[in-house]
Amino acid sequence: MNDQSSASVANEAAFLIGKPLVTEERLHGGDISQVTRLWLEDGSHAVAKNSPFPEIEAAMLAAISQSGAPAPMVYATNENLLVMEWLRNRDVLHHAWDDLGKVIALLHSTEGALYGWPKDYGIGGIPMVNKWMRSWPDFWGEYRLRPHLEHISADLVDRLEELIEDLPQRLPMTPPAVLLHGDLWDGNILVDDGRISGLIDPCCYYGDAEVDIAMINLFDRASGSFYEAYETYHPLTPGYKERLPIYKLWPALIHLRLFGDGYRPLVTHLLKAVGV
């Protein structure tokens, strides 16, 4: 986490967008990056986020917006700061499952030719490689699971290696390469008046749509209205429930590395769920 004060972040952000600052407030929920809300002299608001990859994140937010899904407009970036639109967030996700289904189906309507993303980036200092690949099991194994092997205990290594080797038998070879949010949990979904007002903090790349479905269900449980709305526009492939634990393993391993052994039971549960 960047320890720069919220006042310092706010002043730098206000200077970037050329508007005098009135006051600022540090926002809750940023486990890795510092996020600050700005009140500006002209009566408008903005949000400033310390980011190790501000230009990459800005491109991701633009891609989400271009898909038709809601995302904050980016006002400015520099080498370590992203300044963007402030969006209302006065409701809870459980009031907006159906709208989220429509929003994610809209996001997933954008497709690429290959799996990956134009740039590599990272989460909390953990690198994410996104080199283009034609085989989806190869992408998932090499760039989302294998990089964790040298950072986990030996008993988990053996089980994870077994799964990686078996991915061509478990995952589709060439599912549609849809635009993924990549880190789609409750804290990255803004809700206002029963509707999704914005998707934030993306880790975008092109991949199997089931990755986002898995992430939504890692710490929450999407309601039936979510699936009904989503599948109206983007039907899920038979067998997806058996594949979700494979996709949940990536964020579970990230949490294990970032936040410690409290997440080990989640990783072992998912490995058991896939039979390794």
ABEGO torsion letter per residue (X at the ends): XBABBAAAAAAAAAAAAGBBBABBBBBBGBAABBBBBBBBAAGBBBBBBBBABAAAAAAAAAAAAAAGBBBBBBABBBAABBBBBBBBBABBAAAAAAAAAAAAAAAAABBBABBEBABBBBBGGBBBBABBBABAAAAAAAAAAAAAAAABBAAAAAAAAAAAAAAAAABBABBBBBBBAGBBBAAABBBBGGBBABBBGBBBBBBBAAAAAAAAAAABBBBAAAAAAAAAABBBBBGAAAAAAAAAAAAAAAAAAAAEAAAAAAAAAAAAAAGX
